[in-house]
Structures are given as structure tokens and as C-alpha cells.
């Protein structure tokens, strides 16, 4: 039996200055440095505990990079249409944005953005470049149309201009 919710997976927001593989390489270099330092007898043994502290921080950093950028614990970035709400989650460590249908004044569907205009005057722009695949984009547009029709919200669709 289908549920009342529909979730569209989004790409992780790639707004970091260092790409994912670069962050993993930095973590790998840190890990190699710590392990080589632990197994070498060069240096004072009084500060050997710092190797363990640095090893813990390195593993925490690698774990943070993996959890933030890879879907290890399920989908972390998504757009969901629930009964009466649009929910936008932009990553594991970011809060959800919840838009109640009764608080939405209008929806504006552009080729690369969905603008949600609230009744209190606030405007939220959701970047649609994060929606993966042609089929998901098409499914997303249909869900926006259904949501607007179901809750009698004015929907303004702006189609892309044809290339000349």
C-alpha cells in the first residue's frame, strides 16, 4: 500500500571549497602521518599520547566527511511532499525547512528553482539543480502540480526558453 509521503532524493549540496575526494585525501594523509609517527621511535616518548589524541581527531574528521557527503545512514538531502507540508532537508547537519500548506501564499516553479512564497512575505528558493536525473525532475514537477492543486495554491510555472 503506498504511503502518503513522497520523498525526492537530492544531491548533497556541494558548497565546500575542497571536494569530497580531496577531504578524504587530507584525512588519509593525516591518518598515515599519525600511524607512521606512532610506529617510529623518533622523538620524545613523553608526548606519545598526542599521537593517540591526533588519531582520534583524524578518525572523527574522516567520519564527519563520510557522513556529511555519502548516504551512509540513508538519504540525508531530500525534498518531501507530505499531507499538508513540503519538507526540505539539505544534509545531515542542517535543520529541516518545513512549509505548511496553510502558510504558503503561492508557488513559483522555475526551470532550476522552486520558490515558496509564504503569507508572511518571506520567500524561500529551493535549488532544483540538486534533483538527480531526468525522471526525478519530471516526477518532482508533477508532485508540485498535485500539491498546488490539492491545497488550492496558485502555481506559476515558468518554462525554459527555447534555444535560438
Buried (B, 14 or more C-beta within 10 A) or exposed (E): EEEEEBBBBBEBBEEEEEEBEEBBEBBEEBBEBBEEBEEEEEEEEEEEEEBEEBBEEBBEBBEBBBBBBEEEEEEBBBBBBBEEBBBBBBBBEEEEBEBEBEEBBBBBBBEEEBBBBBEEEEEBEBBBEBBEEEEBBEBBBEBBBEBBEEBEBEEEEEEEEEEE
